[in-house]
Amino acid sequence: MSLSDLEFDFINPYDSSSRVNMLVIPEFAIQGGLGLLFLITGHWIMFLLSAPLMYYHAQLYSSGRHLLDVTEIFNLLSGEKKYRMIKLGYYLVLFFIVLYRMLWAVIEEDN
């Protein structure tokens, strides 16, 4: 939402990048925590599905490219919007897989 507001000039670049940057580290931590939880509990398929994104997050963080730069935000705006939408789709697919497997486990437990 913040990137769309920036595109239509409803918000200044500093506020937009600070809003997005505020959520990056918690997102990485939650994704890593869920991956670790999948690994510990033996859900190998879910771990393997979330491993590419965890690897990509680790690469972004180690190279220092995980935060948006205020001075370059207009040059990267269309790419960042596509990246965020693809990641949102990836998270939605993982969410529905987890939801399906949870419901399947509850149904199997009743039988």
C-alpha positions as a Markdown table, in Angstrom:
| # | Residue | x | y | z |
|---|---|---|---|---|
| 1 | Met | 0.0 | 0.0 | 0.0 |
| 2 | Ser | 2.8 | 2.4 | 0.8 |
| 3 | Leu | 4.5 | 1.9 | -2.5 |
| 4 | Ser | 1.2 | 2.6 | -4.4 |
| 5 | Asp | 0.8 | 5.8 | -2.3 |
| 6 | Leu | 4.3 | 6.8 | -3.2 |
| 7 | Glu | 3.6 | 6.2 | -6.9 |
| 8 | Phe | 0.6 | 8.5 | -6.8 |
| 9 | Asp | 2.4 | 11.0 | -4.7 |
| 10 | Phe | 0.2 | 10.7 | -1.6 |
| 11 | Ile | 3.2 | 10.1 | 0.6 |
| 12 | Asn | 6.8 | 11.3 | 0.6 |
| 13 | Pro | 9.7 | 8.9 | -0.1 |
| 14 | Tyr | 11.1 | 9.0 | 3.4 |
| 15 | Asp | 7.8 | 8.0 | 5.0 |
| 16 | Ser | 7.2 | 5.2 | 2.5 |
| 17 | Ser | 10.6 | 3.7 | 2.8 |
| 18 | Ser | 10.5 | 3.9 | 6.6 |
| 19 | Arg | 7.1 | 2.1 | 6.7 |
| 20 | Val | 8.4 | -0.7 | 4.5 |
| 21 | Asn | 11.8 | -1.0 | 6.2 |
| 22 | Met | 10.1 | -1.2 | 9.6 |
| 23 | Leu | 8.5 | -4.5 | 8.5 |
| 24 | Val | 11.5 | -6.2 | 6.8 |
| 25 | Ile | 13.3 | -7.6 | 9.8 |
| 26 | Pro | 10.2 | -9.0 | 11.5 |
| 27 | Glu | 9.2 | -10.6 | 8.2 |
| 28 | Phe | 12.5 | -12.2 | 7.9 |
| 29 | Ala | 12.4 | -13.4 | 11.5 |
| 30 | Ile | 8.9 | -14.9 | 11.2 |
| 31 | Gln | 9.8 | -16.6 | 7.9 |
| 32 | Gly | 12.9 | -18.1 | 9.5 |
| 33 | Gly | 11.0 | -19.1 | 12.7 |
| 34 | Leu | 8.4 | -20.9 | 10.6 |
| 35 | Gly | 11.0 | -22.6 | 8.6 |
| 36 | Leu | 12.8 | -23.8 | 11.7 |
| 37 | Leu | 9.5 | -24.9 | 13.2 |
| 38 | Phe | 8.7 | -26.9 | 10.0 |
| 39 | Leu | 12.2 | -28.5 | 10.2 |
| 40 | Ile | 11.9 | -29.4 | 13.9 |
| 41 | Thr | 8.5 | -30.9 | 13.7 |
| 42 | Gly | 9.4 | -33.0 | 10.6 |
| 43 | His | 7.2 | -31.3 | 8.0 |
| 44 | Trp | 9.8 | -31.7 | 5.3 |
| 45 | Ile | 7.7 | -30.7 | 2.4 |
| 46 | Met | 6.7 | -27.4 | 4.0 |
| 47 | Phe | 10.3 | -26.8 | 4.9 |
| 48 | Leu | 11.4 | -27.4 | 1.4 |
| 49 | Leu | 8.7 | -25.1 | 0.0 |
| 50 | Ser | 9.8 | -22.3 | 2.4 |
| 51 | Ala | 13.5 | -22.9 | 2.0 |
| 52 | Pro | 14.0 | -20.9 | -1.2 |
| 53 | Leu | 12.5 | -17.7 | 0.3 |
| 54 | Met | 14.5 | -18.2 | 3.5 |
| 55 | Tyr | 17.7 | -18.5 | 1.4 |
| 56 | Tyr | 16.8 | -15.4 | -0.6 |
| 57 | His | 16.1 | -13.4 | 2.6 |
| 58 | Ala | 19.5 | -14.6 | 4.0 |
| 59 | Gln | 21.2 | -13.4 | 0.8 |
| 60 | Leu | 19.5 | -10.0 | 0.9 |
| 61 | Tyr | 20.4 | -9.5 | 4.5 |
| 62 | Ser | 24.0 | -10.6 | 4.2 |
| 63 | Ser | 24.6 | -8.3 | 1.2 |
| 64 | Gly | 22.8 | -5.4 | 2.9 |
| 65 | Arg | 20.1 | -5.0 | 0.2 |
| 66 | His | 17.2 | -5.8 | 2.4 |
| 67 | Leu | 16.2 | -2.2 | 3.2 |
| 68 | Leu | 14.8 | 0.3 | 0.7 |
| 69 | Asp | 17.0 | 3.4 | 0.0 |
| 70 | Val | 15.2 | 6.7 | 0.2 |
| 71 | Thr | 17.2 | 8.2 | -2.6 |
| 72 | Glu | 16.7 | 5.2 | -5.0 |
| 73 | Ile | 13.1 | 4.4 | -4.2 |
| 74 | Phe | 11.7 | 6.0 | -7.4 |
| 75 | Asn | 14.1 | 4.1 | -9.6 |
| 76 | Leu | 13.2 | 0.8 | -8.0 |
| 77 | Leu | 9.5 | 1.4 | -7.5 |
| 78 | Ser | 8.1 | -0.8 | -10.3 |
| 79 | Gly | 10.5 | -3.6 | -9.5 |
| 80 | Glu | 9.7 | -3.4 | -5.8 |
| 81 | Lys | 6.0 | -3.5 | -6.4 |
| 82 | Lys | 6.4 | -6.7 | -8.5 |
| 83 | Tyr | 8.7 | -8.2 | -5.9 |
| 84 | Arg | 6.2 | -7.6 | -3.1 |
| 85 | Met | 3.3 | -8.9 | -5.1 |
| 86 | Ile | 5.1 | -12.1 | -6.0 |
| 87 | Lys | 6.1 | -12.6 | -2.4 |
| 88 | Leu | 2.5 | -12.0 | -1.3 |
| 89 | Gly | 1.3 | -14.7 | -3.8 |
| 90 | Tyr | 4.0 | -17.0 | -2.4 |
| 91 | Tyr | 2.9 | -16.4 | 1.2 |
| 92 | Leu | -0.8 | -17.0 | 0.2 |
| 93 | Val | 0.0 | -20.3 | -1.5 |
| 94 | Leu | 2.0 | -21.4 | 1.6 |
| 95 | Phe | -0.9 | -20.2 | 3.9 |
| 96 | Phe | -3.5 | -22.3 | 1.9 |
| 97 | Ile | -1.2 | -25.3 | 1.9 |
| 98 | Val | -0.8 | -25.1 | 5.7 |
| 99 | Leu | -4.5 | -24.6 | 6.1 |
| 100 | Tyr | -5.4 | -27.6 | 3.9 |
| 101 | Arg | -2.9 | -29.8 | 5.7 |
| 102 | Met | -4.2 | -28.7 | 9.1 |
| 103 | Leu | -7.8 | -29.5 | 8.1 |
| 104 | Trp | -6.7 | -32.8 | 6.6 |
| 105 | Ala | -5.0 | -33.7 | 9.9 |
| 106 | Val | -8.1 | -32.8 | 12.0 |
| 107 | Ile | -10.3 | -34.9 | 9.7 |
| 108 | Glu | -7.9 | -37.8 | 9.8 |
| 109 | Glu | -7.8 | -37.6 | 13.6 |
| 110 | Asp | -11.6 | -37.9 | 13.9 |
| 111 | Asn | -11.6 | -41.1 | 11.8 |
